[in-house]
Amino acid sequence: DFASFPPCCNCAHLSQSFFPAEPTPTCNAMTSASVIYSRAKGPVNINPKTLVDSLNTLTSNRHGVAVIRQNEEILKWHSKRGKEEGKLTYDSPAALELSSQLCSIVRSVDPGRSLGEHRLMSVIHRDTTTKATIAESEDHGTFSGTASDVHRDLDEHAVSNLRSKGEVGWYNIWMPLKPITDDPLGFVSPATVNVEVESTGFMGIGSGVTDRTGLVYSDLHEWYFTQDMKVGDALIWRSEVVYHAAIRGLGDGKGRRSVDFRLAFRGVGDTVPE
């Protein structure tokens, strides 16, 4: 399973026989678009810009997010496993199969890193159309939460701990399970974040010493989101770098269905200890 993966074309398009053509919904920027910052007294209005599709690699990408459009391997998985989307958990066969396919995509968008064996860290399936969230991680814990809180998934303490175990790279791969017409995922450009000063505890909990995955507000933050996300698309970023959140007030109010895979990689030639 950990052998080298074949190169993957980020812009490959699958035959229309998989997904018939349909009108493309759009999330339009609105003045009421908002997110929740740590320590803020309520939602903070933002003015997100559109992330361009040409940013399909993490190399020299100041925004820190790679945009993948109509990837052939993802489309094939949906065609084969689409009926199992509602049962995506950490150890489900459908999730394990997709995580292996996603490895080649991660390698293609971050070619500057030598990524070896991978580990599936977590699978988070969100269905805000029914206000339900299922999250399954390695300990099979289940929790629910609000996706509009600004956060990153790993901080410096976590990265140091994982590096001591031989891992060198951690990635989020976020994919829509239906066309995104509401609550699109937004990102703060890492180039506009002062991590040393602005990182704090998630949702403002704690002193920001043992947990630094939350973020306090700055008017210098530049927010971005991606228009017209649909099945076969994906967004990829380094888990310790990019702060993100679901943007409220941006869409038709009907919620969204999406899944977020988190993968960890060891260096090339390194193997998982027995």
N, C-alpha and C positions, 0 to 999 in steps of 0.2 A: 504493500500500500504506500510505502514511502519512497518508492523509486522515483527517478526524475519524470516529471510530467511533460507531455508535448506542449509546444508553444500554443497559445490560445489567441485567436483574433478578437480583439475587443469590439470590433464593429461588424462582425459577421452577422448576416441576416438569414433567418430561417424561412423556409417556404411558407406562403400564406396558408397552406393546408393545416398548419399547426394552430394558428390564431387568425381567424377571419378579420379583415379590415373593419375598423369601427371608428367613430368620431373620437378624436383625442381630447380628453377633458383637460382643463387648465386651472391651476391655482393662481389667481391674480393677486398681486401685492396690494394690501389695503392698509389704511392708517391704523386699523385696529389690531394689526398683527402684533402678537406679544409672546413673551416667554417669561419664565420665572427664574430670577437670579437668586443665588444664595444670599441670605440676610436682607433681601428686599422685602418690603411690607406688602407687596402684591405684584401682579403681573407688570412687566415693563414693556412698553411699546417699542417696537423696532421697525426698521425700514429695510427689509432684506432685498438684496440684489440677486439677479439670476446668475447661477454658476454655468459657465459655457461648456458645451459638450466636448470641446477640443481638449479639455483637461482630463485626458484618459490615462494619465500616468502620474505617479507621485514624484517623479524626478523634476527638480526645479519648479515645484508647484507650491506657490506661496499660500494657497488656500488649503492645502493638505488633504484634499478629497479628489479621488479619481472617479470620473463619471463613465460608467459602462453602459452602452446602449445595445439592446437586442442581441445579447450574447448567445451564440448557437448552443453551447453546452447547457446554459441555464434554461433556454427554451425547450431543449430536449428533455431535461429533467421535469419541467412542468407538464410536458405532454405525457410523460410516462407516469409521473407521481402526483399529478394535480389533485386527484381525489383524496390524497393523504395530507394535504396542506394544513388542514385543521388539527392534525395529530402530530405536528412537528415537535418532538421533544429531544432531549440530549442524546438518548440511546435508541431512537427510532431508526429503523433501516433507511427510511427516506432521508432523514437528516444526515446520517453517516455517509450515504451515497453522495449527497450534494456537497458535503464538506470536502470530500476528496476531489471533486471536480472544481471546487472553488480555489483549491491550492494553486492550480495552474494559472488561474486568473490573477491571484495575488502576486505570483512570481512575475507575471507579465507587466503588471502596473508598477512594480518596485524592483526593477532589474538591477539597481545598484547594491542590493543586499543579497548575500549568499544564503538562501533559505533552504534548509534540509528537511528533516522529518517534521511532521505537523501534529498538533494536538488540538482536538476540538474542546474549547473552553466552555462555551455555553451556546444555547439556542434560545432566542427570545421571540416568541410569536405574539404580535399585538393585533387585536381585532377591536378597534374602538368603535366599529359600527354596532357592536353589541356591548360596549363598555367592559370587555373582558380581556385580561392579560394573562398569558401563561408564560412562565419563565422556568427553564430547566437548566441547571448547571451540573457540574460534576458530582455534587453531593445530592443531586436530585431534589434540591429544595425548590419549593414553589412559592412565588411571591407575586404581588401585584404592586403597581406603582404608577406615578404620573410621568409621562414621557416629556412633559413640557418644562421640567426642571433642567437648567443648564448644567451639563456635567461632561466629564471624560470618564472612560471606564477604568483606566489605570493611572496611578500617580507615581512619583519617583520612588516611594517606599516599596510599592508593589513591583515596580520594574527591577529594583535592586534585588529583591527577593527572588524573582523569576530568573534573573541573570545568573544568580548563584546556583541555580539548578540546570544551567546550560542552555537556556532559551535566549534567543537574540532578536525576535520580532513578534509583534502582537498586532492583530488587525481586526477591525470590524468590517463585515460585509453585509450591507443592508439592502434588502430587496423587497419590492412591492409584490403582494399576492393578488392584487387587482389594481386597475388604474388609480393613481393617487389624485383625488379631487378635494381632499381635506387634510388638515393637520400635516402638511409636508414636513420633512425633516430639514432643520436649518443648522447651519454651521457658523461658528465664529472663525474668521481667518486667523490662523496661529500667528501670523505676522503682526496682528494687532493686539495680542494678549501678552501682558507682562506676568508670566507665570509666578515668578518669585513674590510679587506683590499682590496679585489678584486671586490666586488659587486659595481655596479654603475648604472646609468640610462640606460634604454634599448636603444640599438643602439648608446650609448654614449650621448644621449640627456639629458640635465639637469646636476645638480651638484651631483647627487647620494644621495641627502638628502630625497627628497619626493618620489623618485622612485629608488629602488635598485634591479630591476629585470634583469639588464644587468650584464655582466662579462668582466673584462679586462684580457688580456692574461697573463698566467704564464707558464713557461716551466715545472712546476711541475704537471700540469694538466694531468690526465690519461683519455684518451678517449676510449669509448667502443661502440660497436654496435652489433646487433643480426643478425646472418646469417639466410637465408632461411625463412623469415617471409611470411606467407600466410594466406588466409582466415581461421578463426577459432583460430588464435593466437592473443595474446595481450601483451602489455607492460604496467606495472602499477608502478607509483611512486608518492611520496608525492609532491604536487604542489609547496610547499615552500622550498623544499630541493634540488631538482635535476635540474641542468642546462643542457639544451639540444639544439639540432639544427639538421636540415637536413644536411647530409654530402654530399657535392658536389664532383664530380669526382670519385664517388664510384658506378659503375654500368654500365648499357648499354646506358645511355643517353636518355632513353625513358620516364622518369618521373615516378611518382607513384600515386596511389589512396589510400587514407587512411582517417580515421576519428578519432578525438580526443574528448573524452567525459571528462568533468570535473565535479566531484561530491563533494558536501560538506556534512558533517555529524554532527549531534548534538550528545550529549552524550546519553547513554542508559537511558531511563526514561524521558528525556527532550522532550518536544513537541514544535512544531512551534507556536509562539504566534498568537492569532487570529487577 
